[in-house]
Amino acid sequence: MEPTKQTLPREAIDAYNLYIHGEIDRRSFLDRVKKVAVSSAAAAAIVDRLMPNYAAAQQVSPTDARIKTERATVPSPNGTGKITGLLVRPAAAGTQRLPAILVIHENRGLNPHIEDVARRIALENFMAFAPDGLTSVGGYPGDDAKGGEMFGKVDRAKMGEDLYAAALWLKDRADSTGRLGVTGFCFGGGISNQLAVRMGADLAAAVPYYGGAPPAADVPKIKAAVLVHHGGEDTRLVTAWPEYDKAMTAAAVRHEGYVYPDAVHGFNNDATPERFNKAAAEQAWKRTIAWFNKYVRATS
């Protein structure tokens, strides 16, 4: 696999990852960038290049005639009361029942990139639903920095209940085959693993991208087929992966895991080009769709 050449100082990319995960504040992020920049103007340019560019990365337009989209609201009595999100179906499917995929965002809410991922999945002839964990605080605000701040204000346990409610709602829809898969990124990857534990046989497949693993003691509860993706430079998660792999093997969980050389955390997010690794993302996507086709695709 050919690595994506990083055109910014690695220290700046690492600082951005710490910032978006809430491990450092914006001032600390900017200070770290300034230390590796040759001037204030260069630092500003680096920061600008690290910020997401959703318009440039969009692959499937919201008005694409091949899909039908709608905003849906899911009741969540055990969570924050309700959760909204984007529901996408291939237009050619009509009222045909389809296997369903839940798409869970990173820690900034349902931003345009995750909506685009849901539309991409719909073009693979699945029904996709991307819920917004920020619903209870007004929804994704249109800005990732603000979304990250809002994310920190939501009761995490209640948000988890909201996402679980979204999974059950999607699985039980009349236009679903009743077979459900889940994929998620970063925070959403961790939630994908948690849902695999919680839902047991009600979940057919889980594909976490660079998400935290569940406790080893919970792994035997997993009945879904699990496909794991990590970037080779994502040291913390890569170091933790062998334990998860070992636990799934011991519990006879159908699973595969891949570590992509030279890819950093967030390598699939083409809206952040300085982290995006095209070769790794394309290979991971092909594996993801093949996994869903194998384990979620309706057979009757």
Long-range contacts (C-beta under 8 A, 24 or more apart in sequence): 1-260, 1-261, 1-262, 1-279, 1-280, 1-283, 2-279, 3-261, 3-262, 3-263, 3-277, 3-279, 4-262, 4-263, 4-267, 4-276, 4-277, 4-278, 4-279, 4-280, 6-274, 7-274, 8-46, 8-49, 8-50, 8-274, 9-36, 9-37, 9-46, 11-35, 11-36, 12-36, 12-37, 12-46, 12-50, 12-274, 13-50, 13-264, 13-274, 13-275, 16-50, 16-272, 16-274, 16-275, 17-264, 17-265, 17-266, 17-275, 20-106, 20-107, 20-108, 20-144, 20-148, 21-107, 21-186, 22-107, 22-148, 22-152, 26-145, 49-273, 49-274, 50-272, 50-274, 51-144, 51-272, 52-111, 52-113, 52-144, 52-269, 52-271, 52-272, 53-271, 53-272, 53-273, 54-111, 54-112, 54-113, 54-116, 54-271, 56-271, 56-273, 57-113, 57-116, 57-269, 57-270, 57-271, 57-273, 58-112, 58-116, 59-116, 59-119, 59-120, 59-270, 60-116, 60-119, 60-120, 60-122, 60-123, 62-115, 62-119, 64-119, 65-91, 66-90, 66-91, 66-92, 66-123, 67-91, 67-119, 67-122, 67-123, 69-119, 72-129, 74-131, 74-162, 74-165, 74-166, 74-169, 75-165, 75-169, 76-161, 76-162, 76-165, 76-166, 77-165, 78-158, 78-161, 78-165, 79-136, 79-158, 79-159, 79-160, 79-161, 79-162, 79-164, 79-165, 80-135, 80-136, 80-154, 80-155, 80-158, 80-159, 80-161, 80-162, 81-136, 82-135, 82-162, 83-131, 83-132, 83-133, 83-135, 83-136, 83-162, 83-163, 83-165, 83-166, 84-131, 84-132, 84-135, 84-139, 85-110, 85-129, 85-130, 85-131, 85-132, 85-135, 85-166, 86-110, 86-115, 86-118, 86-129, 86-130, 87-127, 87-128, 87-129, 88-118, 88-119, 88-121, 88-122, 88-127, 88-128, 88-129, 88-130, 89-122, 89-127, 89-128, 89-175, 90-122, 90-123, 90-125, 90-126, 93-125, 93-127, 95-175, 96-175, 97-174, 97-175, 97-176, 97-177, 97-298, 98-125, 98-126, 98-127, 98-175, 98-176, 98-177, 98-298, 99-126, 99-127, 99-176, 99-177, 99-179, 99-180, 99-181, 99-204, 99-292, 99-296, 99-297, 99-298, 100-126, 100-127, 100-128, 100-129, 100-170, 100-171, 100-173, 100-176, 100-177, 100-179, 100-180, 100-181, 100-296, 101-126, 101-127, 101-128, 101-129, 101-180, 101-181, 101-182, 101-183, 101-292, 101-296, 102-128, 102-129, 102-130, 102-131, 102-163, 102-166, 102-167, 102-170, 102-180, 102-181, 102-182, 102-183, 102-184, 102-195, 103-128, 103-129, 103-130, 103-182, 103-183, 103-184, 103-188, 104-130, 104-131, 104-133, 104-163, 104-182, 104-183, 104-184, 104-185, 104-187, 104-188, 104-189, 104-191, 104-192, 105-130, 105-132, 105-133, 105-184, 105-185, 105-187, 105-188, 106-185, 106-186, 106-187, 106-188, 106-266, 106-269, 107-148, 107-151, 107-186, 107-187, 108-140, 108-144, 108-147, 108-148, 108-151, 109-133, 109-134, 109-139, 109-140, 109-141, 109-147, 109-150, 109-151, 110-134, 110-139, 110-140, 111-140, 111-144, 111-147, 111-271, 112-271, 113-269, 113-270, 113-271, 114-185, 114-188, 117-183, 117-185, 121-183, 121-289, 121-292, 124-289, 124-292, 124-293, 126-181, 126-292, 126-296, 127-170, 127-173, 127-175, 127-176, 129-166, 129-169, 129-170, 131-162, 131-163, 131-166, 133-159, 133-162, 133-163, 135-162, 136-162, 160-191, 160-194, 163-191, 163-195, 164-195, 164-198, 164-199, 167-195, 167-199, 167-203, 168-202, 171-202, 177-298, 179-204, 179-296, 179-297, 179-298, 180-204, 180-296, 181-205, 181-206, 181-207, 181-224, 181-291, 181-292, 181-295, 181-296, 182-206, 182-207, 183-207, 183-208, 183-209, 183-288, 184-208, 184-209, 184-211, 185-209, 185-210, 185-211, 185-266, 185-268, 185-269, 186-210, 186-211, 186-265, 186-266, 187-211, 193-226, 196-222, 196-224, 196-226, 197-221, 197-222, 199-224, 204-295, 204-296, 205-291, 205-292, 205-294, 205-295, 205-296, 207-288, 207-291, 207-292, 209-268, 209-284, 210-234, 210-237, 210-265, 210-266, 210-267, 211-237, 212-237, 212-240, 213-240, 213-241, 213-243, 213-244, 214-244, 216-243, 216-244, 216-247, 219-244, 219-247, 219-248, 219-250, 219-251, 219-253, 220-251, 220-253, 222-248, 222-251, 222-253, 223-253, 224-253, 224-295, 225-253, 225-254, 225-255, 225-291, 225-294, 225-295, 226-253, 226-254, 226-255, 226-256, 227-255, 227-256, 227-257, 227-258, 227-287, 227-288, 227-291, 228-255, 228-256, 228-257, 228-258, 229-257, 229-258, 229-260, 229-268, 229-284, 229-287, 229-288, 230-257, 230-258, 230-259, 230-260, 231-259, 231-260, 231-263, 231-264, 231-265, 231-266, 231-267, 231-277, 231-280, 232-259, 232-260, 232-261, 232-262, 232-263, 233-262, 233-263, 233-264, 233-265, 234-263, 234-264, 234-265, 237-265, 254-295, 256-287, 256-291, 258-283, 258-284, 258-287, 260-284
